[in-house]
Amino acid sequence: MPPDLPLLQGTLDVLILKALDGEPRHGYDVAAWIRARSGEALAVEDGALYTALHRMRKKGWIEGEWGRSENQRRAKFYHLTELGRERLRSEADSWDRYVAAVSRVLGA
């Protein structure tokens, strides 16, 4: 099933941070993880993904190291820094509060 939900403004960073929370991943794996965890509802375009990864690296939220992917191709594997973990906690909390507030409005 093709993805049917557009990414809302401001969601990409928190999704990427969450994808990197458990283990280092390369770009394609980050996008695949988000798609799988969303039940195939969300897809991240390559251009947006790599732009976000570079921006997040410059902010010190993630770091990258070159390695080999599952199919032995050279790939950069990203992982969270401590600053990135703090940002993930903050962003996740904000999203939880936002979703709860919107749900209250829709349920009224």
Buried (B, 14 or more C-beta within 10 A) or exposed (E): EEBEEEBEEEBBBBBBBBBBBEEBBBBBBBBBBBBEEBEEEBBBEEEBBBEBBEBBBEEEBBBBEEEEBEEEEEBBBBBBBEEBBEBBEEBBEEBEEEEEEEEEEEEE
